[in-house]
Amino acid sequence: MASIWWRSGVATAALALLFAPRLAATQAPAADWPAYGGDAGGSRYSPARQITRDNVAGLSVAWIYRTGDYLFGDRLIKSESTPILADGTLYVSTPFGRVIALAPETGVERWSYDPRIALNGDYGDFANRGVAAWLDRRAPTGATCRRRIFVAPIDARLIALDAATGKPCGGFGTAGQVDLNRDLLHAPAYQGEYEITSPPAVAGDVVIIGSAIADNQRVNAPSGKVRAFDARSGTLLWSWDPIPRAAGLPGYDTWKFPAAERTGAANAWSVMSVDTALGLVFVPIGSASPDFYGGERLGQNLFANSLVALRASDGHVVWHFQAVHHDLWDYDVPAQPTLVTLRRGGKNIPAVVQQTKMGFVYVLDRRTGAPLFPVVERAVPKSDVPGEQAWPTQPFPTAPLPLESSTFTPDSAWGVTPDGREVCRAQLVGARAEGVFTPPSVRGTIIYPGNIGGGNWSGVAVDPVRGLLVTPINRFATLVTLVPRDSLSAARRAHPGAEISDQRGTAYGMMRQWPRGSDGAPCTPPPWGQLVAVNLATGAERWRVPLGAIPPLAQVPGSAGWGSINLGGAIVTAGGLVFIAATLDQRLRAFDIETGAELWTAALPAGGHALPMTYQLSNTGRQYVVISAGGYAQLGTTLGDYLIAFALPRPGVSPAPPSPASFTGTYAGEIIPERRRIAASLTLHEDSAGIVTGAVTTRDPALTGKLTGARAGGTLTYTIAFTNPAESCSGTIEGTAELANEGRLLVGGFRVSGECSGEEPEVGTLAVRRP
């Protein structure tokens, strides 16, 4: 899909790596981050307090690590990974599913593991959000694979790695991995229809994994099973399908026969949370297939679009709460459930907070699923599409009040200029717009909030001391049109920039658009992105501030209050700070938890669409704030492969920028034009004038070439003239590359032209490493 936003570049400063000895595995950190959301319950809270509201303005880059794993020419790749800290080592994953272990105070690589995914799969959500750690308490100290790192790459495998070496744990599954594409109702039709994008959950000795399934392709999409495996052996312990498939199962009567047998998806693509004391895993479930037409799956559709508490030991449903009945809007339950404790009537109540795309926040008793603020069923608009029966009511929380207003009509279309507003109104005229839960229609329906929210996988962070919930939200509409099957080809020709899917097995395909004015600004009135704090005890809003900016509009008067469309969550620290990136202007920010005032910001070299994390290895050590900055193709932010750590300066230490390393040396790695991985070897020589020459060879295909180039600072601008004897063709690769990771990695983008590349030049990535 073509980008719906603007591209923008942000320069980054080159600062010195700061070295420190490896922390002993037995030393407890002052503040760690052992799971994706900070802890098993997803609080996104850290007790680290070295960085405070008084000194945060002094934060600067401590180290930068580059993974080498990113693509050009692919409009779907996303960088959403959040590292974890376990036993004194930082573990991070890449969109390619590669896992890298780093020294947390220097960013120096300790090992890396590459699962070698096929990059040419038709991945609908090309991302990997992180890894999970598990400790085998039965194994003796120092035993191989006593500490394991679990990663689930996008090609649907569950892999166990030895945390000390990065080598697969041979006793787990087959050679250290389990194939998750197997044993599904409705097998994947192609590589990429069934994916994994979020880290597994770990509950005791059980590893639990969901899936991401391509939207809107067919009624009988792959089943969205949640599966649990023994963390030692990889043996399947239990499997739970959110769609009850047989009479007598709980929820079966909420599907009109034979929908429960045919329908797929209702999958758990987001991050799960675990309550170890209660023995529960909290699973956010998405919509059943397809998203926008439910005539083949009539009924309430349990357990789709629900938060479900499963007993971690056997997968038994303990309770459920359905946030959307008979979803027609792509209103998945998108965010990690967040476990909190509420104080009421002198008692502590274990609760779970669930954010939704609608901008609703539900606060439930995590033992029973009972709402802790009243939830009321309200009538919503009916469908006017033959064969469809929208559910007559939907659940609305009375507190917290919706974080986003739920009404947007053609008459309220907005524009930076009067002409821009008229362009917006023309796109929306005639569309149905009757508030949230207006069903899709043949004439078009404004869905507001749209598919990115409200809230999305960014989720919420909770300060347990102040009792505050903090979350980013979006204010952005989509226009969804149901297209009769015999008109799909004409719709594709008439709307080349729209997302159009077949929804096979139904009478209608779907077309989804993101209305914008002639100036590129959203048609939804600003602010488009905000950061909001809510008092969890009362449900009352504490503060609300604009979040970020859209760079092309930065000079427009009043734009400072408009905020930015955002994806990527917030964290909270005991130092009284909220850290978040997420925005289109590619910056990491710190806000005052008490007031929402922005206290600090730093430019990132690429889009920071990931949850930050923070840690402090000892009481006398430095606190680090770390963010993945790799961009998000669909939002149009700069693509890259950066992991960046910020910290306060060390007293009395002012490191000078390092001298650029010589490009002279031998390298091995990959040249990746588009989605083809080509093994490559380079032998380079740099003379005293900065001129670089060398030889390049590749395998499959076998190319030979000569590189010529010149240094400018730490950047090499080069040309490779190559031949392909097997195809009797030749071509040219032109690009720029930088030495990163203390000179160990040569990485950058390039363009291929000539006989071997076809009619259009190809773009790609060079990532080669010194031995």
Buried (B, 14 or more C-beta within 10 A) or exposed (E): BEBBBBBBEBEBEEBBBBEEEEBEBEEEBBBBBBBBBBBBBBBBBBBBBBBBBEBBEEBEBBBBBBBBBBBBBBEBBBBBBBBBBBBBBBBBBBBBBBBBBBBBBBBBBBBBBBBEBEBEBEBBBBBBBBBBBBBBEEBEEEEBBBBBBBBBBBBBBBBBBBBBEBEBBEEBBEEBBBEBBEEBBBEBBEBBBBBBBBBBBBBEBBBBBBBBBBBBBBBBBBBBBBBBBBBBBBEBBBBBBBBBBEEEBEBBBBBBEEBBEBBBBBBBBBBBBBBEEBBBBBBBBBBBBBBBBBBBBBBBBBBBBBBBBBBBBEBEBBBBBBBBBBBBBBBBBBBBBBBBBBEEEEEEBBBBBBBBBBBBBBBBBBBEBEBBBEBEEEEBBBBBBEEBBBBEEBBBBEBBBBBBBBEBBBEBBBBBEEEBBBBBBEBBEEBBBBBBBBBBBBEBBBBBBBBBBBBBBBBBBBBBEBBBBBBBBBBBBBBBBBBEEEBBEEBBEEBEEBBBBBBBBBBBBBBBBBBBBBBBBBBBBBBBBBBBBBBBEEBEBBBBBBBBBBBBBEEBEEBEEBBBBBBBBBBBBBBBBBBBBBBBBBBBBBBBBBBBEBBBBBBBBBBBBBBBBBBBBEEEBBBBBBBBBBBBBBBBBBBBBBBBBBBBBEEEEEEEEEEBBBBEBBBEBBBBBBBBBBBBBBBBBBEEEBEBBBBBBBEEBEBEBEBEBEBEEBBBBBBBBBBBEEEEBBBBBBBBBBBBBBBBBBBBBBBBBBEBBEEEBBBBBBBBBBE
